[in-house]
Every structure is written in C-alpha cells, then in structure tokens.
Amino acid sequence: MVAAIQSFAAGAILTMLASTMMPEAYEDGGPVVGVVTTFGFLLAFVLSRLA
C-alpha cells in the first residue's frame, strides 16, 4: 500500500516538473534535455536501491 502511495506521489511530481520546467529546459538545452533527465531519474533509482 505504501508503495502505491509513493508511486502516485512520484508521478505527480514528475508531471509537475514536465509541465512547468521542461519547456524552459528544451528552449535552452534542446532535445538532449529529455535524455539527461531520464538518466538522472535512473541514477536516482539505482542509488536508492543500493542504500
């Protein structure tokens, strides 16, 4: 149950980030921003699993 609540919260945060910050990042950084963001979230996931 806790995992479902945390997943919902994470999805809400990602949605907020995508709708507010990503358009500005794409204007400045171009298409590479999406790839870097994905790798950042993957790195955060891996590090949280190691702890």
N, C-alpha and C positions, 0 to 999 in steps of 0.2 A: 504494500500500500504506500509506503514511504517513497519507494522508487517511482511509482506512478505520479505522485505529487511533485517530486523533484524533476521528473521529465517534463511535466506540464509547465513548471516554472522556468526551466531552461528553454523550452520552446517559446515561451512568452518573451523572455529576454532576447533571444535570437531574432524574433520578429520585430521587436522594438529597435534593435540595432540595425537590422536590414532596412527598416522603413525610414530611419532618421539619419544614420551615419553613412550608410553605403553609397547613396547618390553623391555625396560630397567627396568621398574617397575615390569613386570612379572618375569624377571630374579631374582630380589632381593626379591620381596614380594610374588610371587606365585599367584595362582588363586583368592585369596581374593581381589586382587587389582581391579578387574572389579566390584565387588560388592561395595566396598568402593567408587569407582569413581561414580557409579550410585547413591548411596546415597548422595554423595557430590553435584551432579548436582540437585538432587531432593530437597535437603535442600536449595540450592541457589534459585531454582524456588519458593519454598514456602516463603522464606524470601522476595523475590522481590514482591510477591503478597501481602504480609502483609504491605509493606511500602506504 
